[in-house]
Amino acid sequence: MSVPNQAAQPVPEESKTSASKTGTASARELDNEVKSSSDKELGFSASNSGDDKFLTTRREIWAYYAYYVGNNGLSLFNFAPTQSQNLLSLAADPNTGTLQFMGAQRSVNSIVLLANGISFAIQCALFLIIGSYADFGHWRPNILIVASLVAYGIGFGWLGVADPSKWRQGVGLYMVGLIAYQTCLTFWNAAFPGLARDTPQIREKQQQLSDGAIETQEYHREESLMRSRLSNVAFYVQSCAELIILAIIVGIMFSLHVNDGDAQNTWGLSVLIAFASGVWLLVSIPWFVLEKRRPGIKPKMNIVLAGLLQLWVALSKIWKLKQSLIYLIGIAAQGAGIGSFWYIQKRFGLSVKTMFNAIALSIVILDGWGMLGIWQQNFGA
């Protein structure tokens, strides 16, 4: 039983990348100019009071890392989709391979695609409404707790959906689980700029900036590096801890004899989802207790409207933020690449394993190309 690819991880700050390239000073000045003009257009100010009660501690940082160990995607982003498709395959008509779904007979692949589309459409609508609360106001910690509780409930709920006859419930849990998982990831990830800003190191830089000992560009560079450090270390800690979780999962699979038949395999998948959800619940408690609930940005308008206006301002500045534009183009290219791989597989009748190896090789080549850009300036990214 294979584990699908891990969820996308937080992307380091742009200034960390640009700092290793030529012309970094002008790039930082442009970013600061865009940020300053955006703040004026939006009519808000960052709530960085410098209050000692918000000073970031080592325990709080490790609690932040621990939450990510739990929200690793194994439960609702990896095993839940596997279980949902497993139930669909077992429940489908053995002759036609179809099921009645949304008013028509559909194949398993068609149902999966529709479920994904519905889930992502709901996510888009949801984040247009509440997404701005990740950065504005005081609601971010509360939304994270509520979304986490929903995610735990869905994870444990899979224990009651381990029979092919309950494939409809499985599709529902799968769709809602994706929404809960992405909401948790978004509102957890939004905390690290505040954590970085209130670390003792950055507080010291703030004082130096106030005293005129350093320039604004140097302060922004140091804060950006601290943000990248927290984000990257969180990914590192999560990856190491996930190896231990996966090792335990392998033991659970063998103890449940998942290879003995479809019934054992189906029950085993539900148990794995619940186990991963239990780990998530356990390791997230320190963050809920130790987070210092720093205030977000203070908008001078309705938070939802401020978020939409922020999106508009970002779009209006996209031609100045070249790296962001390239990133968006890369996302579009990713979609085109997936379509190309699918066409090649259908055209030449290639097996899943062959396509998997080709994609894995492509990823290694892209990573290698990117690493070259760390040590030289002529090519690589």
C-alpha positions in Angstrom: 0.0 0.0 0.0 1.7 3.2 -1.2 1.5 6.6 0.4 0.7 9.4 -2.0 2.9 12.5 -2.3 3.1 14.8 0.7 1.2 18.0 0.7 2.9 21.1 -0.6 5.0 22.7 2.0 5.4 26.4 2.8 7.5 28.3 0.3 10.4 30.3 1.7 10.3 34.1 1.5 11.3 35.5 -1.9 13.9 37.8 -0.4 15.9 34.7 0.7 16.2 33.6 -2.8 16.9 37.0 -4.2 19.6 37.7 -1.5 21.8 35.1 -3.2 21.6 36.8 -6.6 23.0 40.0 -8.0 21.1 43.2 -7.6 19.7 42.2 -4.2 19.6 45.7 -2.8 17.4 47.1 -5.6 15.1 44.0 -5.4 14.6 44.6 -1.7 14.0 48.3 -2.2 11.3 47.4 -4.8 9.7 44.9 -2.5 9.6 47.4 0.3 8.2 50.1 -2.0 5.4 47.8 -3.1 4.7 46.7 0.4 4.6 50.3 1.6 2.3 51.4 -1.2 0.1 48.4 -0.6 -0.3 49.2 3.1 -1.4 52.8 2.2 -3.9 51.6 -0.3 -5.3 49.0 2.1 -5.4 51.4 5.0 -4.0 49.1 7.6 -1.0 49.0 9.9 0.9 46.0 11.4 0.3 45.5 15.1 3.8 45.0 16.2 3.7 46.6 19.6 6.9 45.1 20.9 5.1 44.0 24.1 7.2 41.6 26.1 4.3 39.3 26.6 4.5 38.4 22.9 8.2 37.7 23.0 8.8 34.3 21.2 10.2 31.6 23.4 11.9 28.4 22.4 9.1 26.3 23.9 6.6 28.2 21.7 8.6 27.6 18.6 8.9 23.9 19.3 5.1 23.7 19.9 4.7 25.3 16.5 6.9 22.7 14.9 5.0 19.9 16.8 1.7 21.0 15.3 3.1 20.5 11.8 4.3 17.0 12.8 0.7 16.1 13.4 -0.7 18.0 10.4 1.6 16.1 8.1 -1.1 15.1 5.6 -1.0 11.4 6.3 -4.5 11.2 7.6 -6.8 13.4 5.5 -4.5 14.1 2.5 -2.9 10.7 2.0 -4.7 7.8 3.5 -8.2 9.3 3.3 -8.1 9.7 -0.6 -6.7 6.1 -0.8 -9.5 4.8 1.3 -12.2 6.7 -0.5 -11.0 5.4 -3.9 -10.6 1.9 -2.4 -14.3 1.9 -1.3 -15.4 3.1 -4.7 -13.5 0.4 -6.5 -14.9 -2.3 -4.3 -18.5 -1.0 -4.5 -18.4 -0.5 -8.3 -20.4 -2.8 -10.6 -18.0 -5.6 -11.5 -19.2 -5.5 -15.1 -19.3 -1.8 -15.9 -17.0 -0.4 -13.2 -19.5 2.4 -12.5 -21.6 3.7 -9.6 -24.6 6.0 -9.5 -23.3 9.4 -8.4 -24.8 12.9 -8.8 -27.6 11.7 -11.1 -25.6 9.5 -13.5 -23.7 6.3 -13.8 -20.0 7.3 -13.5 -16.7 5.5 -13.4 -14.5 5.5 -10.3 -12.1 8.0 -11.8 -15.0 10.3 -12.8 -16.3 10.3 -9.2 -12.9 11.0 -7.8 -12.4 14.0 -10.2 -15.8 15.4 -9.4 -15.1 15.0 -5.6 -11.8 16.9 -6.0 -13.4 19.6 -8.1 -16.3 20.1 -5.6 -13.9 20.2 -2.7 -11.5 22.7 -4.4 -14.5 24.9 -5.4 -15.7 25.0 -1.8 -12.1 25.8 -0.7 -11.9 28.7 -3.1 -15.2 30.2 -1.9 -14.4 29.5 1.8 -10.9 31.2 1.6 -12.3 34.2 -0.2 -14.5 34.7 2.9 -12.3 33.7 5.8 -8.9 33.6 4.3 -8.1 37.2 5.3 -8.7 36.2 8.9 -5.3 34.4 8.8 -3.5 37.8 8.6 -6.0 40.3 9.9 -7.5 40.7 13.4 -7.5 38.2 16.3 -9.5 35.2 14.9 -6.7 33.1 13.4 -5.9 31.0 16.5 -9.7 30.3 17.1 -10.3 29.3 13.4 -7.3 27.0 13.6 -8.6 25.3 16.7 -12.1 24.8 15.2 -10.7 23.5 11.9 -8.4 21.1 13.8 -11.4 19.8 15.8 -13.3 19.2 12.6 -10.2 17.4 11.1 -9.8 15.2 14.2 -13.5 14.3 14.0 -13.3 13.3 10.4 -10.2 11.3 11.0 -11.8 9.3 13.7 -15.0 9.1 11.8 -13.3 6.9 9.2 -13.4 4.1 11.7 -17.1 3.8 10.9 -16.6 3.9 7.2 -14.8 0.6 6.4 -17.4 -1.2 4.3 -17.8 -0.7 0.5 -21.6 -0.1 1.0 -20.6 3.2 2.8 -18.7 4.6 -0.2 -21.0 7.7 -0.3 -20.1 8.5 3.3 -16.4 7.9 2.3 -16.6 10.4 -0.6 -18.2 13.0 1.8 -15.5 12.5 4.5 -12.9 12.7 1.8 -14.1 16.1 0.4 -14.7 17.7 3.8 -11.4 16.3 5.1 -9.5 18.0 2.3 -11.1 21.3 3.2 -10.4 20.9 6.9 -6.8 19.9 6.2 -6.1 22.8 3.9 -7.7 25.2 6.4 -5.6 23.9 9.2 -2.4 24.2 7.1 -3.3 27.7 6.0 -4.1 29.1 9.5 -1.1 27.3 11.1 1.3 28.6 8.5 0.1 32.2 8.9 1.5 32.2 12.4 5.2 32.1 11.6 5.7 35.7 10.5 4.6 36.8 14.0 6.8 34.2 15.6 9.8 35.4 13.6 9.1 39.1 14.3 9.0 38.6 18.0 12.1 36.4 18.4 14.8 38.0 20.6 17.1 38.3 17.5 14.6 40.3 15.5 13.5 42.3 18.5 17.2 43.4 18.7 17.2 44.3 15.1 14.1 46.4 15.6 15.8 48.3 18.3 18.9 48.8 16.1 16.6 50.1 13.3 14.9 52.5 15.7 18.2 53.8 16.9 19.4 54.3 13.3 22.2 51.7 13.7 21.0 49.7 10.7 19.0 50.5 7.5 15.5 49.4 6.7 16.8 47.0 4.0 19.0 45.2 6.5 16.2 44.8 9.0 13.8 43.4 6.3 16.6 41.0 5.2 17.1 39.7 8.8 13.4 39.3 9.4 13.0 37.5 6.1 15.8 35.1 6.9 14.3 34.3 10.3 10.9 33.6 8.7 12.6 31.2 6.3 14.5 29.6 9.1 11.3 28.8 11.1 9.6 27.6 8.0 12.4 25.3 6.8 13.1 23.9 10.3 9.4 23.1 10.7 9.6 21.2 7.5 12.8 19.4 8.6 11.3 18.4 12.0 8.1 17.3 10.4 9.9 15.2 7.9 12.1 13.5 10.5 9.1 12.8 12.8 7.1 11.5 9.9 9.6 8.7 9.4 8.9 7.5 12.9 5.1 7.7 12.4 5.4 5.8 9.1 7.5 3.1 10.8 4.8 2.7 13.4 2.2 2.6 10.6 4.0 -0.3 8.9 3.8 -2.2 12.2 0.1 -1.5 12.4 -0.5 -2.7 8.9 1.3 -6.0 9.6 -0.6 -6.5 12.9 -3.9 -6.0 11.1 -2.9 -8.4 8.2 -3.9 -6.0 5.5 -2.6 -8.3 2.8 -5.0 -11.1 3.7 -7.9 -9.7 1.8 -10.0 -6.7 0.8 -11.8 -6.6 4.1 -8.6 -6.5 6.1 -7.1 -3.9 3.8 -10.1 -1.7 4.0 -10.3 -1.9 7.8 -6.5 -1.3 8.0 -6.8 1.9 6.0 -9.5 3.3 8.3 -7.4 2.4 11.3 -4.3 4.2 9.8 -6.4 7.4 9.2 -7.6 7.3 12.8 -4.1 6.6 14.2 -2.6 9.5 12.2 -5.4 11.7 13.4 -4.7 10.7 17.0 -1.1 11.7 16.6 -2.2 15.0 15.2 -4.5 15.6 18.1 -1.8 14.7 20.7 1.0 16.8 19.3 -1.1 19.9 18.5 -2.1 20.5 22.1 1.2 22.2 23.1 0.6 24.8 20.3 -2.9 25.5 21.4 -1.7 26.1 25.0 1.6 27.9 24.4 0.8 30.1 21.4 0.8 33.8 22.6 -2.1 34.8 20.3 -0.3 37.8 18.7 -2.7 40.3 17.2 -2.8 40.3 13.4 -2.8 43.3 11.0 -5.3 46.0 12.0 -7.5 46.9 9.0 -9.4 50.1 8.9 -12.3 48.3 7.1 -14.2 45.1 7.2 -11.7 42.2 7.4 -13.3 40.3 4.4 -13.2 43.4 2.3 -9.6 44.1 3.4 -8.6 40.7 2.2 -10.2 41.1 -1.2 -8.6 44.5 -1.6 -5.3 43.1 -0.6 -5.7 40.5 -3.4 -6.5 43.3 -5.9 -3.4 45.4 -4.8 -1.2 42.3 -5.2 -2.5 41.7 -8.7 -1.9 45.3 -9.6 1.7 45.0 -8.4 2.4 41.6 -9.9 4.5 43.0 -12.8 6.9 44.6 -10.3 7.2 41.4 -8.3 8.9 39.3 -10.9 9.6 36.2 -8.7 5.9 36.0 -7.7 4.9 36.2 -11.4 7.3 33.5 -12.3 5.9 31.4 -9.5 2.4 31.8 -10.8 3.5 30.9 -14.3 5.2 27.8 -12.8 1.9 26.7 -11.2 0.2 27.0 -14.6 3.1 25.1 -16.2 2.6 22.4 -13.6 -1.0 21.9 -14.7 0.1 21.8 -18.4 2.8 19.2 -17.4 0.3 16.9 -15.7 -1.8 17.1 -18.8 1.2 16.3 -21.0 2.1 13.3 -18.9 -1.4 12.0 -19.0 -1.5 12.4 -22.8 1.8 10.5 -23.2 0.6 7.7 -21.0 -2.6 7.3 -23.0 -0.9 7.7 -26.4 1.8 5.1 -25.8 -0.1 2.9 -23.2 2.6 3.3 -20.6 2.2 1.6 -17.2 1.7 3.5 -13.9 5.1 2.4 -12.7 6.8 3.7 -15.8 5.1 7.1 -15.5 5.9 7.2 -11.8 9.6 6.6 -12.5 9.6 9.3 -15.3 8.0 11.8 -13.0 10.4 11.0 -10.1 13.3 11.5 -12.5 11.9 14.8 -13.6 11.6 16.0 -10.0 15.2 15.0 -9.3 16.4 16.9 -12.4 14.4 20.0 -11.4 15.7 19.9 -7.8 19.3 19.5 -9.1 18.8 22.5 -11.4 17.6 24.6 -8.5 20.5 23.6 -6.3 23.0 24.8 -8.9 21.6 28.3 -8.4 22.7 28.3 -4.8 26.4 28.3 -5.7 26.6 30.2 -9.0 24.9 33.0 -10.8 24.8 32.0 -14.5 22.0 29.4 -14.4 19.9 27.4 -12.0 17.1 28.9 -9.9 
